[in-house]
Amino acid sequence: MKIKTIGGVLLLLLGIILLLNQGETFGPGKIFAYFWPSLFVIPLGLLFHWLYFSVTERRVSGLLIPGGVLLTAGFVCQVAMLLGNWEYMWPGFILAPAVGLFEFYWFGKRNKWLLIPINILTVLSLLFFIVFSFGSLFDVLLTKQPYFAILLIIGGAAILTLRKKSD
């Protein structure tokens, strides 16, 4: 990647953050507070991938396990830091070892027994993502939005009053 591209992306991201900043002070402490996954965890995951693909010339596929785990965990942490939704992003930490193991399976010797823990971890993570996401959505709909309650009342009244004549 060219230095111009990296610099352009960094300036673009910094501009977006400053634009979305709501009057708070923004300094080096805030940058480290919000972007520690992008500064420390994700580059380490990329280092493991670079070691596998470039330095070892695809001979040491075991490097992909920590690489995949760190990349996934770094992405989960970065999204959670920027959006402040740790309570919904935690299943990504269950997904992280599944990603690392899947990379090991895909680029390694394709040991079919690795698919068992990969599938268990992936399904468990997706199940938790779905349950907690729908739980949050229903919480907003049921407790904070009276429109949903009004809609249920109208629907129930319509069902009771618009019966068929055969009842």
Secondary structure by P-SEA (a helix, b strand, c coil): ccaaaaaaaaaaaaaaaaaacccccccaaaaaaccccccccaaaaaaaaaaaaccccccccaaaaaaaaaaaaaaaaaaaaaacccccccccccaaaaaaaaaaaaaccccccaaaaaaaaaaaaaaaaaaaaaaaaaaaaccccaaaaaaaaaaaaaaaaaccccc
